[in-house]
Amino acid sequence: MISRNLKEGYFLLMRIPMALNGTIYKHFRSPRTGPVKVHLGPGQTKYIAGWINLDANLITARLDVWADIRNGLPFRNNSVHAFYSYHVIEHLPDSFLFPHFREMFRCLKPGGLIRIGCPSGDAAIRKFIEGDAAWFGDWPDKRKSMGGRLANFLLCRGEHQSILTYSYLEEIAAAAGFTDLTRCSPRFETSQAGLIDERVLQTEEDDARDPPMSLVIEAVKPK
């Protein structure tokens, strides 16, 4: 795992070039027609063909657009049909969550969809109370105690900067203007099959735990 100091150094060095590239893309290259579907944070292995894959990691990620979502999204108002991100928003500082959802809302066409996946704070708290240490596993650090395993899951050596539950996502999404919030089973379920196809679902882990470690929600921008 790359250290947070190294990552912060990269973002500091690339902040201005990344912001400039995002601005140029937004005003001169972002699509004006056709179904526009945006995948936020594909990393090295989860590139989705047919989607616009946006990532801040220019070195190792497979991407179509180089931009930092903390600077806003490089798309025009009412131009995107769907946004998808999986295990991305927990890496945002808590203060960025409300602005990020407002940005997705701004960019979406009326009737457009977001699908967001993140570590399930609800499931982790439930399993912590039940004393089910096996549910958590031992990554990124080997921890024997329930408290240590809970910290592993929720904080991930400081990589996770927000603890997310369904009620918190509901609050954030509603504040941005989204409606029809739906909880979906990771990999197997979507409320919008016309927008979220099998290529998207296959990027999500096949998590057999009960409850799943990932919380997945979908929400809609009203028409």
Contacts in CASP RR format, 6 or more apart in sequence:
PFRMAT RR
TARGET T0000
AUTHOR 0000-0000-0000
METHOD contacts of the structure
MODEL  1
MISRNLKEGYFLLMRIPMALNGTIYKHFRSPRTGPVKVHLGPGQTKYIAG
WINLDANLITARLDVWADIRNGLPFRNNSVHAFYSYHVIEHLPDSFLFPH
FREMFRCLKPGGLIRIGCPSGDAAIRKFIEGDAAWFGDWPDKRKSMGGRL
ANFLLCRGEHQSILTYSYLEEIAAAAGFTDLTRCSPRFETSQAGLIDERV
LQTEEDDARDPPMSLVIEAVKPK
1 140 0 8 1.000
1 157 0 8 1.000
1 159 0 8 1.000
4 157 0 8 1.000
4 158 0 8 1.000
4 159 0 8 1.000
10 59 0 8 1.000
11 18 0 8 1.000
11 56 0 8 1.000
11 68 0 8 1.000
14 56 0 8 1.000
14 58 0 8 1.000
14 68 0 8 1.000
15 68 0 8 1.000
18 56 0 8 1.000
18 66 0 8 1.000
18 67 0 8 1.000
18 68 0 8 1.000
18 71 0 8 1.000
19 68 0 8 1.000
19 71 0 8 1.000
21 66 0 8 1.000
21 67 0 8 1.000
22 65 0 8 1.000
22 66 0 8 1.000
22 67 0 8 1.000
22 71 0 8 1.000
22 74 0 8 1.000
23 74 0 8 1.000
25 65 0 8 1.000
25 67 0 8 1.000
25 74 0 8 1.000
26 74 0 8 1.000
26 75 0 8 1.000
26 76 0 8 1.000
30 36 0 8 1.000
30 74 0 8 1.000
30 75 0 8 1.000
30 76 0 8 1.000
30 79 0 8 1.000
31 52 0 8 1.000
31 79 0 8 1.000
32 76 0 8 1.000
32 79 0 8 1.000
35 81 0 8 1.000
36 52 0 8 1.000
36 75 0 8 1.000
36 79 0 8 1.000
36 80 0 8 1.000
36 81 0 8 1.000
37 50 0 8 1.000
37 51 0 8 1.000
37 52 0 8 1.000
37 80 0 8 1.000
37 81 0 8 1.000
37 82 0 8 1.000
37 83 0 8 1.000
37 84 0 8 1.000
37 195 0 8 1.000
38 51 0 8 1.000
38 52 0 8 1.000
38 54 0 8 1.000
38 73 0 8 1.000
38 75 0 8 1.000
38 80 0 8 1.000
38 82 0 8 1.000
38 83 0 8 1.000
38 84 0 8 1.000
38 107 0 8 1.000
39 46 0 8 1.000
39 47 0 8 1.000
39 48 0 8 1.000
39 51 0 8 1.000
39 52 0 8 1.000
39 53 0 8 1.000
39 54 0 8 1.000
39 84 0 8 1.000
39 85 0 8 1.000
39 200 0 8 1.000
40 54 0 8 1.000
40 55 0 8 1.000
40 69 0 8 1.000
40 83 0 8 1.000
40 84 0 8 1.000
40 85 0 8 1.000
40 88 0 8 1.000
41 53 0 8 1.000
41 54 0 8 1.000
41 55 0 8 1.000
41 56 0 8 1.000
41 61 0 8 1.000
41 63 0 8 1.000
41 85 0 8 1.000
41 86 0 8 1.000
41 88 0 8 1.000
42 48 0 8 1.000
42 53 0 8 1.000
42 54 0 8 1.000
42 55 0 8 1.000
42 61 0 8 1.000
42 62 0 8 1.000
42 63 0 8 1.000
43 55 0 8 1.000
43 57 0 8 1.000
43 60 0 8 1.000
43 61 0 8 1.000
43 62 0 8 1.000
43 63 0 8 1.000
44 60 0 8 1.000
44 61 0 8 1.000
44 62 0 8 1.000
45 62 0 8 1.000
46 86 0 8 1.000
46 203 0 8 1.000
47 53 0 8 1.000
47 62 0 8 1.000
47 63 0 8 1.000
48 84 0 8 1.000
48 199 0 8 1.000
48 200 0 8 1.000
48 203 0 8 1.000
49 199 0 8 1.000
50 199 0 8 1.000
51 84 0 8 1.000
51 199 0 8 1.000
51 200 0 8 1.000
52 64 0 8 1.000
52 65 0 8 1.000
53 62 0 8 1.000
53 63 0 8 1.000
53 64 0 8 1.000
53 65 0 8 1.000
54 63 0 8 1.000
54 64 0 8 1.000
54 65 0 8 1.000
54 66 0 8 1.000
54 67 0 8 1.000
54 69 0 8 1.000
54 73 0 8 1.000
54 74 0 8 1.000
55 61 0 8 1.000
55 62 0 8 1.000
55 63 0 8 1.000
55 65 0 8 1.000
55 66 0 8 1.000
56 66 0 8 1.000
56 67 0 8 1.000
56 68 0 8 1.000
56 69 0 8 1.000
57 63 0 8 1.000
58 66 0 8 1.000
65 74 0 8 1.000
67 73 0 8 1.000
67 74 0 8 1.000
69 88 0 8 1.000
69 92 0 8 1.000
69 100 0 8 1.000
69 103 0 8 1.000
70 92 0 8 1.000
70 96 0 8 1.000
70 100 0 8 1.000
72 99 0 8 1.000
72 100 0 8 1.000
72 103 0 8 1.000
73 103 0 8 1.000
73 104 0 8 1.000
73 106 0 8 1.000
73 107 0 8 1.000
75 107 0 8 1.000
76 107 0 8 1.000
77 106 0 8 1.000
77 107 0 8 1.000
78 107 0 8 1.000
78 108 0 8 1.000
78 109 0 8 1.000
78 110 0 8 1.000
79 107 0 8 1.000
79 109 0 8 1.000
80 104 0 8 1.000
80 107 0 8 1.000
80 108 0 8 1.000
80 109 0 8 1.000
80 112 0 8 1.000
81 108 0 8 1.000
81 109 0 8 1.000
81 112 0 8 1.000
81 113 0 8 1.000
81 195 0 8 1.000
82 108 0 8 1.000
82 112 0 8 1.000
82 113 0 8 1.000
82 114 0 8 1.000
82 115 0 8 1.000
82 192 0 8 1.000
82 195 0 8 1.000
82 196 0 8 1.000
83 104 0 8 1.000
83 107 0 8 1.000
83 108 0 8 1.000
83 113 0 8 1.000
83 114 0 8 1.000
83 115 0 8 1.000
84 114 0 8 1.000
84 115 0 8 1.000
84 116 0 8 1.000
84 196 0 8 1.000
84 200 0 8 1.000
85 115 0 8 1.000
85 116 0 8 1.000
85 117 0 8 1.000
86 116 0 8 1.000
86 117 0 8 1.000
86 203 0 8 1.000
86 204 0 8 1.000
86 214 0 8 1.000
86 216 0 8 1.000
87 117 0 8 1.000
87 118 0 8 1.000
87 119 0 8 1.000
87 214 0 8 1.000
88 117 0 8 1.000
88 118 0 8 1.000
89 97 0 8 1.000
89 100 0 8 1.000
89 116 0 8 1.000
89 117 0 8 1.000
89 118 0 8 1.000
89 162 0 8 1.000
89 164 0 8 1.000
90 118 0 8 1.000
90 119 0 8 1.000
90 160 0 8 1.000
90 161 0 8 1.000
90 162 0 8 1.000
90 163 0 8 1.000
90 164 0 8 1.000
91 159 0 8 1.000
91 160 0 8 1.000
91 161 0 8 1.000
92 100 0 8 1.000
92 161 0 8 1.000
92 162 0 8 1.000
93 161 0 8 1.000
93 162 0 8 1.000
94 161 0 8 1.000
94 162 0 8 1.000
97 162 0 8 1.000
97 172 0 8 1.000
98 172 0 8 1.000
98 175 0 8 1.000
98 176 0 8 1.000
101 114 0 8 1.000
101 172 0 8 1.000
101 173 0 8 1.000
101 175 0 8 1.000
101 176 0 8 1.000
101 178 0 8 1.000
102 175 0 8 1.000
102 176 0 8 1.000
104 114 0 8 1.000
104 176 0 8 1.000
105 176 0 8 1.000
105 177 0 8 1.000
105 178 0 8 1.000
105 221 0 8 1.000
108 114 0 8 1.000
108 221 0 8 1.000
109 221 0 8 1.000
110 221 0 8 1.000
110 222 0 8 1.000
110 223 0 8 1.000
111 220 0 8 1.000
111 221 0 8 1.000
111 222 0 8 1.000
111 223 0 8 1.000
112 195 0 8 1.000
112 220 0 8 1.000
112 221 0 8 1.000
113 192 0 8 1.000
113 195 0 8 1.000
113 196 0 8 1.000
113 218 0 8 1.000
113 219 0 8 1.000
113 220 0 8 1.000
113 221 0 8 1.000
114 173 0 8 1.000
114 178 0 8 1.000
114 218 0 8 1.000
114 219 0 8 1.000
115 184 0 8 1.000
115 190 0 8 1.000
115 192 0 8 1.000
115 196 0 8 1.000
115 200 0 8 1.000
115 216 0 8 1.000
115 217 0 8 1.000
115 218 0 8 1.000
116 169 0 8 1.000
116 216 0 8 1.000
116 217 0 8 1.000
116 218 0 8 1.000
116 219 0 8 1.000
117 186 0 8 1.000
117 204 0 8 1.000
117 214 0 8 1.000
117 215 0 8 1.000
117 216 0 8 1.000
117 217 0 8 1.000
118 164 0 8 1.000
118 169 0 8 1.000
118 214 0 8 1.000
118 215 0 8 1.000
119 153 0 8 1.000
119 154 0 8 1.000
119 160 0 8 1.000
119 164 0 8 1.000
119 213 0 8 1.000
119 214 0 8 1.000
119 215 0 8 1.000
120 164 0 8 1.000
120 165 0 8 1.000
120 211 0 8 1.000
120 212 0 8 1.000
120 213 0 8 1.000
120 214 0 8 1.000
120 215 0 8 1.000
121 154 0 8 1.000
121 163 0 8 1.000
121 164 0 8 1.000
121 165 0 8 1.000
121 215 0 8 1.000
122 165 0 8 1.000
122 166 0 8 1.000
122 211 0 8 1.000
122 215 0 8 1.000
123 135 0 8 1.000
123 209 0 8 1.000
123 211 0 8 1.000
123 212 0 8 1.000
123 213 0 8 1.000
123 215 0 8 1.000
124 136 0 8 1.000
124 150 0 8 1.000
124 153 0 8 1.000
124 154 0 8 1.000
124 213 0 8 1.000
125 165 0 8 1.000
126 211 0 8 1.000
127 135 0 8 1.000
127 136 0 8 1.000
128 146 0 8 1.000
128 147 0 8 1.000
128 150 0 8 1.000
131 146 0 8 1.000
133 144 0 8 1.000
133 146 0 8 1.000
133 149 0 8 1.000
135 209 0 8 1.000
135 213 0 8 1.000
136 149 0 8 1.000
136 150 0 8 1.000
136 152 0 8 1.000
136 153 0 8 1.000
137 149 0 8 1.000
137 152 0 8 1.000
138 149 0 8 1.000
138 152 0 8 1.000
139 152 0 8 1.000
140 152 0 8 1.000
140 156 0 8 1.000
140 157 0 8 1.000
141 152 0 8 1.000
141 157 0 8 1.000
143 149 0 8 1.000
143 151 0 8 1.000
143 152 0 8 1.000
153 213 0 8 1.000
154 160 0 8 1.000
154 163 0 8 1.000
164 215 0 8 1.000
165 215 0 8 1.000
166 183 0 8 1.000
166 215 0 8 1.000
166 217 0 8 1.000
169 181 0 8 1.000
169 215 0 8 1.000
169 217 0 8 1.000
170 181 0 8 1.000
170 217 0 8 1.000
173 181 0 8 1.000
173 217 0 8 1.000
173 219 0 8 1.000
174 181 0 8 1.000
177 221 0 8 1.000
177 222 0 8 1.000
178 219 0 8 1.000
178 220 0 8 1.000
178 221 0 8 1.000
179 219 0 8 1.000
179 220 0 8 1.000
179 221 0 8 1.000
179 222 0 8 1.000
180 191 0 8 1.000
180 218 0 8 1.000
180 219 0 8 1.000
180 220 0 8 1.000
181 217 0 8 1.000
181 218 0 8 1.000
181 219 0 8 1.000
182 191 0 8 1.000
182 217 0 8 1.000
182 218 0 8 1.000
182 219 0 8 1.000
183 215 0 8 1.000
183 216 0 8 1.000
183 217 0 8 1.000
184 190 0 8 1.000
184 191 0 8 1.000
184 216 0 8 1.000
184 217 0 8 1.000
184 218 0 8 1.000
185 212 0 8 1.000
185 216 0 8 1.000
186 204 0 8 1.000
186 205 0 8 1.000
186 206 0 8 1.000
186 207 0 8 1.000
186 212 0 8 1.000
186 214 0 8 1.000
186 216 0 8 1.000
187 201 0 8 1.000
187 202 0 8 1.000
187 204 0 8 1.000
187 205 0 8 1.000
187 206 0 8 1.000
187 207 0 8 1.000
188 201 0 8 1.000
189 216 0 8 1.000
190 196 0 8 1.000
190 200 0 8 1.000
190 201 0 8 1.000
190 218 0 8 1.000
191 218 0 8 1.000
192 218 0 8 1.000
192 220 0 8 1.000
196 218 0 8 1.000
204 214 0 8 1.000
204 216 0 8 1.000
205 213 0 8 1.000
205 214 0 8 1.000
207 213 0 8 1.000
207 214 0 8 1.000
END
